[in-house]
């Protein structure tokens, strides 16, 4: 048996830690993933907003999360941000509002700025405590970027340019328009959708200006087919108008991303057609293991969509065979399929390349 003195032990321990760190880096496809968006990817930021009603830090949310506890995710388990991080070989990005600005290491593998209820526009914002709109989320990244600069200019630039910037946002803006008579008086839906696209473009360009080069953007899903919309129809059919404008927005988003690639040197992106993915799952539900595509798993009343997923609500016994967790959000099972598809899927689900190709380039 070889004996080691204190110095040799410390040296041995250091070598072990470095070896572990090298193996971890090999597994990582990118240094970090920075997530911007709404409740589909919120991992707990809204927990820190004192008067927000858009929270999920109570049962039955989180019933299938590894801790079996609610975390602020609007889901029974993991959400898209978690699965995307896993695919990239990274831990889930922590909520920005949970981090200390003095701790550089906590920002190195990614941060989530996403906020339930957030939109591209500032119709709901931090001033009223409801949600953190996209412009504020990008502002928060700028604060993180200043922290990263403590690594040194070259290291910070490498971190930013090789990391993935993920965007899942837009549905709340459309819902705002559908429910607002004032907005309808001010703009046509086409004008509104066009403004959504140009406003998002401005935020992407802000990030590009500080070194971001790899962008993932998800289109808006089939928002006319969520339980909240189906329950409004006697036959539980989808809201065709909502779906039509989701597609119109997605078409504008795709065109805008293509423009940025031609205008900005080094700008690379992957667009995910979430609408098409969700429609494929709906039309082939049994193939994907789903028996229920209309009703929510958690809620009360018709389609469990008359009352939200509150602690007083009931939940389905088999959450893996439901497409939807609550009035708005997919189950963990659905989300896993969506992320698997956007990460490795072919056109038309991912264009011009999928996420794996984007981060491997």
C-alpha positions, -999 to 999 in steps of 0.1 A, spaced: 0 0 0 14 34 -10 13 61 17 7 97 7 16 127 28 -6 158 29 10 175 -2 8 144 -23 -28 139 -13 -37 175 -23 -19 170 -56 -38 137 -62 -71 154 -54 -63 183 -77 -56 159 -106 -89 141 -99 -109 173 -100 -92 185 -132 -98 151 -148 -135 153 -138 -137 188 -152 -121 178 -185 -146 149 -188 -175 173 -181 -162 197 -207 -161 169 -233 -197 161 -226 -208 197 -230 -216 206 -266 -216 243 -257 -202 263 -228 -237 275 -217 -273 279 -227 -290 312 -220 -328 309 -221 -353 337 -228 -390 333 -229 -423 326 -212 -439 299 -190 -429 271 -214 -393 276 -202 -396 294 -169 -376 274 -143 -386 296 -113 -379 333 -120 -415 342 -113 -411 327 -78 -392 359 -70 -418 384 -83 -437 393 -51 -472 400 -65 -472 380 -97 -502 358 -103 -483 339 -130 -467 314 -106 -464 276 -104 -447 271 -71 -475 251 -56 -490 216 -61 -498 198 -83 -470 213 -104 -437 194 -100 -454 161 -91 -431 142 -115 -400 165 -111 -370 146 -96 -376 163 -63 -414 156 -65 -419 192 -54 -431 224 -72 -403 245 -85 -420 273 -104 -421 252 -136 -456 252 -153 -455 215 -157 -458 182 -139 -421 176 -144 -393 190 -165 -399 216 -191 -383 224 -225 -354 243 -209 -344 213 -188 -345 189 -217 -326 212 -239 -299 216 -213 -297 178 -209 -292 174 -247 -264 198 -246 -247 180 -217 -254 208 -193 -272 212 -160 -305 231 -161 -299 268 -163 -308 283 -129 -333 312 -127 -315 346 -130 -333 360 -100 -320 332 -78 -283 340 -85 -258 362 -67 -241 388 -88 -209 381 -69 -206 344 -80 -191 341 -115 -192 303 -116 -230 301 -111 -234 319 -145 -209 298 -165 -231 269 -177 -261 291 -184 -289 312 -169 -326 313 -175 -342 347 -179 -376 333 -189 -407 344 -170 -442 330 -170 -466 354 -187 -438 372 -206 -441 385 -241 -421 402 -268 -439 434 -259 -439 451 -226 -476 447 -221 -469 428 -188 -438 439 -170 -418 439 -139 -432 473 -128 -465 457 -121 -448 425 -108 -466 402 -132 -438 391 -156 -404 400 -170 -408 410 -206 -383 401 -232 -365 435 -233 -359 432 -195 -347 396 -199 -321 409 -224 -312 437 -200 -306 410 -174 -282 391 -198 -263 423 -202 -257 423 -165 -245 387 -167 -222 397 -195 -205 422 -173 -200 394 -147 -185 372 -175 -161 400 -184 -144 393 -151 -130 362 -167 -111 384 -191 -121 398 -225 -109 368 -245 -125 342 -222 -158 361 -220 -159 365 -258 -153 328 -262 -180 320 -237 -206 342 -254 -198 333 -290 -199 296 -284 -229 295 -261 -265 289 -273 -291 316 -269 -326 300 -268 -359 319 -274 -393 305 -267 -418 334 -267 -446 350 -286 -478 332 -276 -487 356 -248 -485 385 -272 -510 369 -295 -533 361 -266 -530 397 -255 -542 409 -289 -571 384 -290 -583 396 -256 -578 433 -260 -603 456 -278 -579 485 -274 -552 467 -294 -576 457 -321 -586 493 -325 -549 504 -328 -536 478 -352 -547 451 -375 -536 416 -366 -511 416 -395 -496 448 -383 -494 435 -348 -477 403 -359 -452 422 -381 -444 444 -351 -438 413 -329 -412 401 -354 -394 434 -358 -394 439 -320 -378 404 -315 -353 412 -342 -341 442 -322 -335 421 -291 -316 395 -311 -294 422 -326 -287 436 -291 -273 402 -281 -254 398 -314 -237 432 -306 -222 418 -274 -209 386 -291 -238 361 -293 -236 340 -325 -257 309 -320 -295 314 -317 -323 289 -313 -358 302 -318 -390 282 -314 -421 292 -333 -454 296 -315 -473 263 -312 -509 254 -321 -523 278 -295 -558 273 -308 -557 236 -297 -548 241 -260 -575 230 -235 -584 266 -227 -595 271 -264 -610 237 -270 -634 240 -240 -649 271 -257 -662 250 -286 -691 226 -282 -673 199 -302 -640 206 -284 -624 216 -317 -594 239 -321 -597 277 -325 -588 280 -362 -582 318 -360 -557 315 -332 -538 288 -352 -539 308 -384 -522 338 -367 -497 316 -350 -486 303 -384 -485 339 -398 -462 349 -370 -440 319 -375 -437 327 -412 -425 362 -403 -401 348 -377 -385 324 -401 -381 352 -427 -366 375 -401 -340 349 -389 -330 343 -425 -325 380 -430 -303 383 -400 -281 354 -412 -276 373 -445 -270 406 -428 -248 397 -398 -215 380 -402 -213 348 -381 -250 348 -372 -262 312 -371 -296 299 -361 -320 270 -358 -357 276 -361 -380 250 -346 -415 247 -361 -433 239 -328 -466 243 -345 -458 215 -370 -444 192 -342 -475 196 -320 -498 190 -350 -479 158 -359 -482 146 -323 -519 154 -323 -526 136 -356 -506 105 -345 -513 106 -308 -515 68 -302 -481 64 -320 -466 87 -295 -483 70 -265 -511 96 -259 -547 86 -252 -559 122 -244 -551 152 -266 -580 175 -257 -583 176 -219 -558 189 -194 -544 165 -169 -547 190 -140 -577 213 -135 -614 212 -129 -646 211 -149 -651 203 -186 -618 191 -202 -603 200 -168 -601 235 -184 -627 255 -165 -605 259 -134 -567 261 -136 -542 237 -120 -545 250 -84 -540 229 -53 -578 223 -51 -578 209 -86 -577 172 -95 -550 156 -117 -551 126 -140 -536 93 -127 -515 87 -158 -497 118 -168 -477 101 -196 -508 96 -218 -520 133 -217 -506 158 -241 -515 187 -218 -507 193 -182 -530 223 -176 -550 248 -196 -520 261 -215 -489 239 -210 -478 205 -223 -470 176 -201 -434 165 -195 -440 136 -219 -451 159 -247 -422 183 -240 -397 155 -242 -409 146 -277 -408 182 -289 -373 188 -277 -361 155 -291 -375 166 -325 -361 201 -325 -327 189 -314 -322 162 -340 -352 165 -363 -352 171 -401 -369 198 -421 -396 210 -418 -394 207 -381 -360 224 -378 -346 248 -404 -322 255 -419 -304 231 -395 -314 214 -362 -299 224 -328 -274 196 -328 -260 208 -362 -261 244 -349 -239 237 -318 -216 213 -337 -207 239 -364 
